[in-house]
């Protein structure tokens, strides 16, 4: 067969122009390692990156903030019990000496009904002083206090006490009030304990601190007189039912919850790596025996062993059980990681690069540290990020039911247990620790999702 070939002469600069055009059209991406490419994909996942920033912020909140700001989670301010979040609050300095009161001649009383109650002074949280005009025929006056508007004689609220003498027409309430509206009622009774009449008065006390208490707490010095106003310590997130600062307890509670939530997964993940890696590498009969033991551990009930560890360590009811909680989490949490690592190692054993390393005389230690361990770290990191929120939630649950951290040691779960008792009246005591638990668990889960996608070898180059 004859072929007619025609040779076309091209100028020399045409090759240079074509080469330059190809160089401009083709984007050359620099070579990246597996971890560099994974980090690039992780940064492209906004939810994962924001979750990572949030986790760093939570760690700073728990461990850096106490170094910068002086916080005392156990200091009590009994004048500010279950107070809501506030930026500034003042208090009136008062004298808490008992009130001498008022008396009236009962024998010449002409009123047939109890007149409107009156206040002897400005009401405050240390004392509310009431007085009234005597009622003809009355031998006793009973005093009640209500947090709602009384609807009638049978709905006057909490009985505070009764006068001791017929001529006593005053009463002083010194029962550590709050700065909320109260409704005081006084009932006049005759000798047969028959109700003659009653009267009610709405009172809203202002915050006050006794002179002696203010001196002991360092709020004032001797130059400050009674009747002055002083600034109280700020409680940005309010106080709990014992007058303790919520922000301080949330910070130190974060230390407890994050310590358990991070240390326990690190320990049982490390144990699972060693156990699962060894089982997968040895294979055969040894692998079968080791995996059956792991299956046995998985079947053990966590809560039962948690109770057994507490009993074995002599921890009574009401005492903190951080140590048995850590032991139970580590002792029963490693099998799932071990099974995952074992499956990865079994796959890696059949890979050509591992067989090539064996043929070249690579030792077992070299194969494990150089080839197998780096290739299972991606799966391990994903497992760790999912194990941390699980451990945090477990700690919160155990502390909530009284099996974990016990007062006065703060933790988010224990704070939820305390806050649920007063949720309807003071919701901030439950909402703040519950919100931190939810945000932390969500952040670690979103980060785990991002790491799972970023470390997936099938997505390399996307």
C-alpha distance (Angstrom), angle and dihedral (degrees) to the residues before:
residue distance angle dihedral
X1 . . .
X2 3.75 . .
X3 3.78 121.2 .
X4 3.74 122.7 -163.5
X5 3.78 107.8 -146.0
X6 3.73 118.9 -166.1
X7 3.75 117.3 -158.6
X8 3.76 115.7 -149.0
X9 3.72 117.3 -159.9
X10 3.83 115.1 -136.8
X11 3.72 124.6 -168.0
X12 3.81 116.0 -107.5
X13 3.81 94.5 -118.5
X14 3.84 90.5 59.5
X15 3.82 90.9 73.5
X16 3.80 91.0 51.3
X17 3.82 91.0 50.3
X18 3.84 91.9 49.8
X19 3.80 92.3 47.8
X20 3.80 91.6 49.7
X21 3.82 91.3 49.3
X22 3.82 92.2 51.8
X23 3.79 91.0 48.5
X24 3.80 91.3 53.1
X25 3.81 95.3 46.5
X26 3.80 98.0 47.4
X27 3.81 118.0 72.0
X28 3.76 111.3 -145.6
X29 3.83 111.8 -150.7
X30 3.80 114.9 -156.8
X31 3.78 115.2 -117.0
X32 3.81 113.7 -94.2
X33 3.76 132.0 -165.1
X34 3.80 122.8 -123.5
X35 3.81 93.2 -98.9
X36 3.82 93.8 44.8
X37 3.78 90.7 52.3
X38 3.82 90.9 46.7
X39 3.82 90.8 51.8
X40 3.81 89.9 49.9
X41 3.80 91.2 54.1
X42 3.79 92.0 44.4
X43 3.80 91.6 53.8
X44 3.80 88.8 52.7
X45 3.83 89.1 58.7
X46 3.80 103.4 82.8
X47 3.79 95.7 -170.9
X48 3.80 92.1 53.4
X49 3.81 93.4 46.4
X50 3.80 93.4 48.4
X51 3.80 88.4 47.7
X52 3.80 89.2 52.4
X53 3.81 90.3 51.1
X54 3.79 89.7 48.6
X55 3.81 92.0 51.5
X56 3.81 90.5 50.7
X57 3.82 88.9 49.6
X58 3.82 90.9 50.9
X59 3.79 90.8 50.8
X60 3.79 89.4 50.2
X61 3.81 89.9 47.7
X62 3.80 90.8 53.4
X63 3.79 103.6 38.6
X64 3.83 108.7 17.5
X65 3.81 102.8 39.7
X66 3.86 93.5 62.8
X67 3.81 88.4 55.8
X68 3.80 91.4 54.5
X69 3.81 102.4 35.5
X70 3.79 124.8 40.9
X71 3.80 107.3 -120.8
X72 3.79 128.3 174.2
X73 3.83 113.6 -168.3
X74 3.81 93.6 -171.9
X75 3.81 100.8 46.3
X76 3.81 110.8 113.9
X77 3.78 128.9 -150.2
X78 3.79 104.3 -169.5
X79 3.79 90.9 -173.7
X80 3.81 90.3 63.9
X81 3.79 106.2 46.1
X82 3.82 117.1 164.4
X83 3.79 91.9 -8.1
X84 3.79 118.0 168.3
X85 3.80 123.8 -121.3
X86 3.81 112.2 -61.6
X87 3.80 136.7 170.4
X88 3.80 97.8 -156.6
X89 3.79 136.2 6.6
X90 3.78 133.0 176.7
X91 3.78 129.7 -155.8
X92 3.78 133.8 -155.1
X93 3.81 116.2 -125.0
X94 3.80 107.7 -132.1
X95 3.76 140.7 176.0
X96 3.80 110.9 -116.3
X97 3.79 97.7 -162.4
X98 3.84 111.8 136.7
X99 3.78 116.3 -90.5
X100 3.80 116.7 -111.9
X101 3.79 88.4 -146.1
X102 3.79 132.0 -160.9
X103 3.79 132.6 -73.5
X104 3.78 131.3 -166.7
X105 3.79 133.5 -167.0
X106 3.76 102.4 -96.4
X107 3.78 94.1 -168.9
X108 3.82 94.0 64.0
X109 3.81 97.0 41.4
X110 3.79 111.9 134.5
X111 3.83 101.7 179.1
X112 3.75 113.3 108.1
X113 3.78 92.8 -170.4
X114 3.77 133.5 42.6
X115 3.79 109.0 -99.2
X116 3.78 124.6 -139.6
X117 3.80 113.5 -60.7
X118 3.79 116.6 -112.8
X119 3.81 136.2 -157.8
X120 3.78 119.3 -121.7
X121 3.83 92.0 -156.7
X122 3.78 141.0 -6.4
X123 3.81 106.2 -57.9
X124 3.80 117.9 -119.4
X125 3.78 137.8 168.4
X126 3.80 93.1 -92.7
X127 3.79 96.6 53.0
X128 3.79 143.2 2.9
X129 3.82 113.6 -166.5
X130 3.80 118.6 -160.9
X131 3.82 130.9 -177.8
X132 3.81 135.9 173.5
X133 3.77 142.6 176.3
X134 3.82 117.7 -85.3
X135 3.80 119.7 -102.2
X136 3.79 120.6 -134.7
X137 3.79 110.7 -107.9
X138 3.82 95.2 12.9
X139 3.81 116.9 131.5
X140 3.81 98.0 172.3
X141 3.80 139.0 27.0
X142 3.79 121.9 -155.0
X143 3.81 120.3 -156.3
X144 3.82 124.7 -149.7
X145 3.80 134.3 -177.8
X146 3.81 126.9 -155.1
X147 3.80 133.9 -179.2
X148 3.82 90.3 -150.3
X149 3.77 132.2 53.1
X150 3.85 106.3 -84.2
X151 3.79 112.2 -114.7
X152 3.79 95.6 -161.0
X153 3.77 147.4 -39.6
X154 3.80 91.9 -56.4
X155 3.80 92.9 51.8
X156 3.80 105.8 55.2
X157 3.80 97.3 123.8
X158 3.80 130.6 -135.2
X159 3.84 115.8 9.5
X160 3.81 107.6 -128.0
X161 3.77 99.8 -177.5
X162 3.78 145.3 -76.7
X163 3.79 135.7 -95.7
X164 3.79 116.8 -97.6
X165 3.81 98.6 -143.9
X166 3.82 133.2 35.9
X167 3.81 90.1 -124.0
X168 3.81 92.7 53.6
X169 3.80 106.1 103.7
X170 3.78 100.5 168.3
X171 3.78 140.8 73.4
X172 3.80 133.6 -169.5
X173 3.81 120.7 -153.8
X174 3.84 110.4 -154.1
X175 3.81 99.8 164.0
X176 3.86 100.3 124.4
X177 3.76 99.4 -95.6
X178 3.79 129.7 -161.9
X179 3.77 129.0 -126.7
X180 3.80 91.0 -98.3
X181 3.81 129.0 112.0
X182 3.82 114.6 -88.7
X183 3.79 131.1 -172.0
X184 3.81 115.1 -141.7
X185 3.79 120.6 -163.4
X186 3.79 130.3 -171.7
X187 3.81 121.2 -161.2
X188 3.84 121.6 -160.9
X189 3.83 114.6 -144.8
X190 3.79 129.8 -170.2
X191 3.80 127.2 -142.1
X192 3.80 91.2 -79.0
X193 3.82 91.6 51.6
X194 3.78 90.2 -109.3
X195 3.79 116.0 151.2
X196 3.78 111.5 -111.4
X197 3.81 98.0 177.8
X198 3.78 141.9 -44.0
X199 3.80 138.7 -149.5
X200 3.82 134.9 -161.8
X201 3.81 134.4 -152.3
X202 3.80 132.0 -170.0
X203 3.81 113.9 -132.3
X204 3.81 129.4 -177.2
X205 3.83 110.1 -169.0
X206 3.78 121.6 -151.3
X207 3.78 121.4 -135.0
X208 3.79 114.1 -86.8
X209 3.80 138.7 173.8
X210 3.77 126.5 -156.9
X211 3.79 116.2 -113.0
X212 3.80 93.6 -120.6
X213 3.80 93.7 47.6
X214 3.81 91.3 49.1
X215 3.82 90.0 52.9
X216 3.81 92.8 49.2
X217 3.81 92.4 49.2
X218 3.80 92.7 47.9
X219 3.79 94.4 -118.2
X220 3.82 92.6 127.4
X221 3.80 140.3 12.1
X222 3.79 130.6 -138.0
X223 3.80 92.1 -84.2
X224 3.81 92.8 67.4
X225 3.79 114.6 92.9
X226 3.78 130.7 -146.8
X227 3.77 110.7 -87.0
X228 3.81 95.2 39.6
X229 3.79 123.3 123.7
X230 3.80 122.1 -125.7
X231 3.79 132.5 -172.0
X232 3.81 114.8 -110.0
X233 3.81 124.8 -144.1
X234 3.78 110.8 -82.7
X235 3.78 120.4 -111.1
X236 3.78 104.8 -167.1
X237 3.81 93.0 -175.9
X238 3.80 96.6 29.9
X239 3.79 129.9 -117.1
X240 3.79 134.5 -76.1
X241 3.79 130.7 -121.4
X242 3.82 90.8 -76.4
X243 3.79 96.2 48.3
X244 3.82 95.1 -103.6
X245 3.79 120.7 145.3
X246 3.81 110.5 -99.6
X247 3.81 94.3 -152.2
X248 3.81 92.3 55.0
X249 3.79 92.2 47.4
X250 3.80 92.1 47.1
X251 3.81 90.7 52.1
X252 3.79 94.9 49.2
X253 3.78 90.4 38.3
X254 3.80 87.3 56.4
X255 3.79 88.9 55.5
X256 3.79 90.7 55.0
X257 3.80 96.4 42.6
X258 3.81 95.7 43.6
X259 3.81 91.9 43.9
X260 3.78 91.2 55.9
X261 3.80 92.8 37.4
X262 3.82 94.5 52.3
X263 3.81 105.7 29.1
X264 3.81 95.8 48.8
X265 3.85 94.4 51.5
X266 3.80 91.2 45.2
X267 3.80 90.2 54.1
X268 3.79 98.7 45.3
X269 3.82 92.7 40.8
X270 3.81 89.6 53.2
X271 3.81 89.7 48.1
X272 3.80 90.5 47.8
X273 3.84 91.7 50.8
X274 3.79 92.3 53.1
X275 3.80 95.3 42.8
X276 3.80 97.1 42.2
X277 3.80 94.0 41.5
X278 3.80 91.9 50.9
X279 3.80 92.1 46.3
X280 3.80 93.5 50.1
X281 3.80 94.1 44.1
X282 3.81 95.1 49.1
X283 3.81 94.5 44.2
X284 3.78 123.3 171.3
X285 3.77 121.6 61.9
X286 3.81 93.7 -11.8
X287 3.81 91.2 54.8
X288 3.81 91.2 49.8
X289 3.82 93.7 51.8
X290 3.80 94.4 44.4
X291 3.80 93.4 49.8
X292 3.80 93.1 48.9
X293 3.80 88.4 54.7
X294 3.81 89.5 50.5
X295 3.82 89.5 51.4
X296 3.80 89.0 51.9
X297 3.82 92.0 52.7
X298 3.82 91.5 49.0
X299 3.81 89.6 56.6
X300 3.84 93.0 56.4
X301 3.84 114.7 105.8
X302 3.80 109.9 -115.3
X303 3.81 98.4 -152.2
X304 3.80 93.0 50.1
X305 3.80 92.4 52.2
X306 3.80 89.6 45.2
X307 3.80 88.7 58.2
X308 3.82 91.8 45.0
X309 3.80 91.6 51.7
X310 3.82 90.5 50.3
X311 3.80 91.3 50.7
X312 3.81 92.7 45.5
X313 3.80 91.4 51.6
X314 3.81 92.8 47.7
X315 3.82 96.0 -116.9
X316 3.77 110.3 159.3
X317 3.77 128.0 -150.4
X318 3.80 110.9 -75.6
X319 3.81 94.0 28.1
X320 3.80 123.6 111.9
X321 3.78 114.1 -96.9
X322 3.81 101.3 -165.7
X323 3.81 94.8 130.8
X324 3.84 97.2 50.1
X325 3.80 88.6 44.1
X326 3.81 91.0 55.6
X327 3.81 91.7 45.7
X328 3.81 92.2 49.5
X329 3.81 92.9 47.7
X330 3.81 92.9 49.3
X331 3.79 95.9 40.6
X332 3.81 94.5 50.4
X333 3.79 102.9 27.9
X334 3.82 103.5 63.6
X335 3.87 101.5 73.4
X336 3.82 95.2 75.0
X337 3.80 91.1 52.8
X338 3.80 91.2 43.9
X339 3.81 92.0 54.2
X340 3.79 91.3 48.5
X341 3.81 93.8 49.3
X342 3.79 91.9 44.0
X343 3.82 90.8 55.5
X344 3.80 91.2 50.3
X345 3.82 92.4 48.9
X346 3.81 91.9 49.7
X347 3.81 88.8 55.2
X348 3.79 93.2 46.2
X349 3.81 92.2 52.1
X350 3.80 89.2 65.8
X351 3.78 95.4 48.3
X352 3.83 117.2 112.8
X353 3.81 94.7 -126.2
X354 3.81 91.1 57.0
X355 3.81 92.0 48.6
X356 3.79 89.3 48.1
X357 3.80 90.9 51.9
X358 3.81 90.0 50.4
X359 3.81 91.9 50.1
X360 3.80 89.1 51.3
X361 3.79 89.7 56.8
X362 3.78 100.7 -100.0
X363 3.80 113.1 168.9
X364 3.79 124.2 -127.8
X365 3.79 91.2 -106.4
X366 3.79 90.7 52.3
X367 3.81 92.8 48.6
X368 3.79 92.8 49.2
X369 3.81 98.0 46.0
X370 3.79 98.8 34.6
X371 3.79 103.9 37.8
X372 3.79 114.7 10.1
X373 3.79 104.9 38.9
X374 3.85 96.0 48.4
X375 3.80 90.4 49.0
X376 3.82 94.3 52.8
X377 3.82 95.6 44.8
X378 3.79 92.1 87.6
X379 3.79 92.0 58.1
X380 3.80 90.3 43.0
X381 3.80 93.1 52.9
X382 3.78 91.3 50.9
X383 3.81 90.5 49.0
X384 3.80 90.3 49.2
X385 3.79 94.1 52.5
X386 3.81 89.9 52.0
X387 3.81 93.4 43.5
X388 3.82 93.9 54.6
X389 3.84 97.0 62.0
X390 3.80 89.3 43.5
X391 3.81 90.3 54.8
X392 3.83 91.8 46.0
X393 3.78 90.8 51.6
X394 3.82 90.9 46.3
X395 3.81 90.6 53.2
X396 3.80 91.0 48.0
X397 3.81 91.6 49.2
X398 3.81 94.3 47.9
X399 3.81 92.3 46.3
X400 3.79 89.7 47.2
X401 3.81 92.1 57.0
X402 3.82 92.0 42.2
X403 3.82 97.5 -105.9
X404 3.80 97.9 105.8
X405 3.78 132.0 38.5
X406 3.81 112.1 4.7
X407 3.84 129.3 -158.7
X408 2.94 137.7 -54.9
X409 3.83 87.1 32.1
X410 3.81 104.7 82.7
X411 3.78 124.1 -132.7
X412 3.78 131.2 155.0
X413 3.79 92.6 -111.5
X414 3.81 93.7 48.9
X415 3.82 89.9 48.0
X416 3.80 90.0 53.2
X417 3.79 88.8 51.3
X418 3.81 90.0 53.7
X419 3.80 94.6 41.3
X420 3.80 97.4 52.1
X421 3.81 90.0 65.6
X422 3.80 91.4 65.0
X423 3.80 100.1 26.2
X424 3.81 96.3 122.5
X425 3.81 94.4 52.2
X426 3.82 100.8 29.8
X427 3.83 108.6 21.7
X428 3.82 95.3 170.3
X429 3.82 90.7 73.6
X430 3.82 89.8 66.1
X431 3.80 102.8 27.0
X432 3.81 98.2 59.5
X433 3.84 98.8 53.1
X434 3.82 91.5 38.3
X435 3.82 89.9 51.2
X436 3.81 91.9 51.2
X437 3.80 91.6 49.5
X438 3.81 91.0 49.8
X439 3.80 94.6 46.2
X440 3.82 93.0 47.3
X441 3.79 94.3 48.4
X442 3.81 91.2 46.0
X443 3.82 92.7 48.9
X444 3.80 93.7 52.0
X445 3.81 91.8 45.7
X446 3.81 92.7 51.0
X447 3.79 90.4 46.5
X448 3.79 89.3 50.4
X449 3.80 90.8 52.0
X450 3.79 90.2 50.3
X451 3.79 93.1 48.6
X452 3.79 91.4 48.3
X453 3.81 90.4 55.4
X454 3.79 94.4 41.1
X455 3.81 94.8 49.9
X456 3.80 94.9 44.9
X457 3.80 105.2 115.0
X458 3.82 90.9 -153.9
X459 3.80 88.8 66.1
X460 3.79 94.8 52.5
X461 3.75 111.7 134.1
X462 3.83 95.3 19.0
